[in-house]
Amino acid sequence: MANQDKMPEFNEEMKGKIDKASILIEALPYMRKLRGQTIVIKYGGNAMVNEDLKQSVMDDITLLKYIGINPILVHGGGPDINNMLNKMNIESHFVSGLRYTDEDTMRIAQMVLVGKTNKEIVSNLNSKGAKAIGICGIDGNLIEAEKLDKDNAGNPIDVGYVGKITKINVKVIEMLANDEFIPVIAPIGVGKDGESYNINADTVASEVAAALKAEKLITLTDVAGVLEKDEDGNDKLIPVLDEASINECIDKGIITGGMIPKLYGCLDIIKRGVSKAHIIDGRIPHSLLLEIFTAKGIGTMIVKEKGTKYGN
């Protein structure tokens, strides 16, 4: 009589199927915890350029909505704007690292971001079976803004119609996200006299996440996350950081350059009510799912205090 306690032998095909089931089981507690929660995703970098990565991101976001999570997408569009300016023979010049945006450039930026980039993303999501709706800061006065007149050091600056956010009116987002829709937000703000402002997409994503008290802000980048050197001199990912460890890494020279303001921005929104911020490599297919639904994730998670489980 066969031993009923003994597992049968499985061929490679069956082992592969069991491994896939194990992945779903690993994701189950995170799905349970995040159901009904809001996640703001800043979409940019190579994931907006490479066609395969585009489809991967759209698949991930659609899946999030289907399992009961409320994804909100904020996108950039610098390459599309550059292409259009080049076609129209309009030269760009920069002040303190910011593109000077005159009236003509602002009209083109709004036309491209709202009329092209935003609608392409919406169409892509809808082709996956999602119900996405494209909006910008002008709709319902979603993003109120004023002229940016100081640089990061507080010095006076004139960069034309580049804006700083004064208020996020979340009612439009909440009405869409709490229903069956995925809001896709173009980073155009509106001034008190109805004028349009071009706003950094990272800033818009952060302010939207803070205004909504989102569970997560996930930023898709072209880097693996925050890295340090191991004993052999190879890059090693730092999976979790809090304020104390960020300051320690800066003091040691582990975190430098443009990563410093990015991390301080993450800390700022966590202090304002966002539970966690993630910096992940958008060049990895299905990076959103790997970060959210696996125990260790693939990027760097910024939390209020260390000890938080990876991926939660």
C-alpha positions, 0 to 999 in steps of 0.5 A, spaced: 500 500 500 502 506 498 505 511 503 499 516 503 504 521 507 509 521 502 509 527 497 509 524 489 514 526 485 513 532 480 516 533 473 519 540 471 513 543 468 509 541 475 514 544 479 514 551 475 506 551 476 507 550 484 513 555 484 508 560 481 502 558 486 508 560 492 509 567 489 501 568 489 501 566 496 507 570 498 503 576 496 497 574 499 498 578 506 500 584 502 494 584 498 490 583 504 493 589 508 493 594 502 486 592 499 482 599 499 489 603 500 491 608 496 498 608 492 501 614 488 506 612 483 510 617 480 511 614 472 518 616 469 525 615 466 526 609 462 519 606 463 516 611 459 520 610 453 522 603 453 515 599 450 516 593 453 517 596 460 511 601 458 506 595 458 509 592 464 508 598 468 501 598 465 499 591 467 502 592 474 497 598 475 491 594 472 492 588 476 493 593 483 486 596 481 483 589 480 485 586 487 482 592 490 488 597 491 487 604 489 493 606 484 494 614 482 499 615 477 503 622 476 507 622 470 512 626 467 514 628 459 520 631 458 522 627 452 516 628 449 516 636 450 523 636 448 521 633 441 516 637 440 520 644 442 526 641 437 520 640 431 518 647 432 525 650 432 524 653 439 531 652 443 531 651 451 535 654 456 536 653 463 536 657 469 539 653 476 538 647 472 530 649 471 528 650 464 526 657 462 518 656 460 516 662 456 509 663 454 510 659 447 514 653 451 508 653 456 503 652 451 507 646 448 508 643 455 501 643 456 499 641 449 504 635 450 503 633 457 495 633 457 494 632 450 499 627 448 503 623 454 497 623 458 492 620 453 497 615 451 498 613 458 490 613 459 489 609 452 494 604 454 491 602 461 484 602 458 487 597 453 489 592 459 482 592 461 482 598 466 478 604 466 483 610 467 481 617 466 486 623 464 486 629 468 491 635 470 492 640 475 487 645 471 481 640 472 477 642 478 483 646 480 486 640 482 493 643 483 493 650 485 500 654 484 504 660 483 510 662 480 516 659 482 521 665 484 526 662 489 531 656 488 533 651 493 537 655 496 532 661 497 535 665 492 531 669 487 530 666 480 526 667 474 524 661 470 518 663 467 511 659 468 514 654 472 510 653 478 510 651 486 504 648 489 500 652 494 494 647 494 492 640 492 484 639 492 483 632 492 476 631 491 476 630 484 482 624 485 478 621 491 471 621 487 475 617 481 480 613 485 474 610 490 470 608 484 472 604 479 477 609 475 485 610 475 486 617 475 492 619 471 495 626 473 499 631 468 503 635 472 500 642 470 498 647 475 493 653 475 494 660 478 489 664 481 488 668 475 487 662 471 494 661 468 498 655 467 504 653 470 509 647 469 511 643 475 516 638 476 512 631 476 516 628 482 513 634 486 506 633 484 507 626 486 509 628 493 504 633 494 498 629 492 501 623 496 501 627 502 494 631 501 491 624 500 495 621 506 497 615 501 499 608 504 505 609 499 509 613 494 512 609 489 517 613 484 520 609 478 527 611 477 533 609 472 537 607 478 536 601 483 535 605 489 540 607 494 546 603 494 552 602 498 559 599 497 560 592 500 567 589 502 569 587 495 567 594 493 561 592 489 554 596 489 549 593 494 542 595 495 540 599 502 533 596 502 530 600 508 532 607 511 529 612 516 531 619 518 537 617 522 540 612 517 539 617 512 543 622 515 548 617 517 549 615 510 550 622 508 555 624 513 559 617 511 558 620 504 554 614 502 548 618 499 551 624 495 548 628 490 541 628 487 539 623 491 540 627 498 534 632 496 530 626 493 530 622 500 529 628 504 523 629 500 521 622 502 522 624 509 518 630 508 511 626 506 512 621 511 512 626 516 506 629 513 502 622 513 504 618 508 506 611 511 512 609 506 516 611 500 519 607 495 525 608 490 525 603 485 528 601 478 523 602 473 528 598 468 526 592 471 519 588 468 514 588 473 518 592 478 511 595 482 509 588 483 516 586 485 516 591 490 509 591 493 508 584 494 515 580 495 518 580 502 524 584 501 522 588 495 527 590 489 528 598 491 529 602 497 523 603 502 523 610 506 520 609 513 518 613 519 522 608 523 526 602 522 523 595 524 518 595 518 517 589 514 520 589 507 514 590 502 509 592 507 
